[in-house]
Amino acid sequence: GFHFDNWKKIGTEFLVRAGFRIEGKTLYLEAYVYYVNQAKSILAKTYKGTTTDARLMAHYFANDTILALTGKPGYFTSKIAVSTNRAGGKSKEIYVLDWDGANPRRITFTHNISISPNWSPDGNTIAYTTYTYHKNRHQMNTDLLSYDLVSGKRFLLSWLPGINSGAAYSPDGKYIFLTNSNNDSHDIYRIDADGKNRTQITHGRLGQLNVEPNVSPDGKKIAFSSDRDGSPMIYTMNIDGSGVKRVTFAGNYNSSPMWSPDGKKIVFSGQDILKKHKPFDVFIMNPDGTGLERLTTATKKDGTPATNEFPTFSPDGRQILFVSNRTGNNQLYIINADGSNERRLTFDSYDYYSPKWLWK
């Protein structure tokens, strides 16, 4: 039904034609994508659901379109785990959201502080850090727990005195890497996914920080933040703790490293020492520290620099989700991995912290 020559004249590459019909409570969506230069269809599909499934059906169509164009699935049905204060009061709870911030589902009810969620590779479990009261010690402690989204059960994974945080799963889901504090030192440890068999990975000196481990997609490397040379910077090491290499040398404070799904990039939060207000921005680089690029910069209403932090890659590696306080609250934003097409996802009065995008 298209006169493709007319579309070619104005530089159109692809055309989408879609229509829907409703029969009772059943919704049918017929969608087609055409490649204009060759005047051919590259996607033709009918989607069937209930009348309440319109949004989900549109997301499936978007996924299929991306797959047809690039050979890789889209992320439009993916999920995000995040810590937020949307439950009210001063507490922070863990929620699961659609990738665009819709359909929030609360999974913790601690009524205190639950932070730093992270997904297991199969998407069935979320590990997180929260304050737990220990009767035998008569005190609160910062413990690492997991929540099974299928069964609804919770498990205590690490409860050593001090801080147990920063959970990162190995790609095969067998291990969790986390930070334990001990005598004012913060070191990275490996435990089994059920919390057993603790192995120390870093051996920092007293007072040193070795935190925020993130495992490479091939399971061979760990990126982490450490202040072993002064200010916190990004380092990489082999999965067993050997071969430590510093990969950032700029800025005042670098944190929250995360590998891209193909392992070719690392994204992190960096504090620019040259700016008076020292905000954090999102940076991307090659795993060896070369090719460093700043992806974000923004100002608040009063003109002061905004903070942009907690970056996390989309499942296809093309997008980066992060948190920014440019509106006064910590809201979720998304940006292309090359720094283009930045846009806001959440439009509410809540605050969000440490989002993690599920790669499943």
Order of alpha helices (4+ residues) and beta strands (2+ residues): alpha-beta-beta-beta-alpha-beta-beta-beta-beta-beta-beta-beta-beta-beta-beta-beta-beta-beta-beta-beta-beta-beta-beta-beta-beta-beta-beta-beta-beta
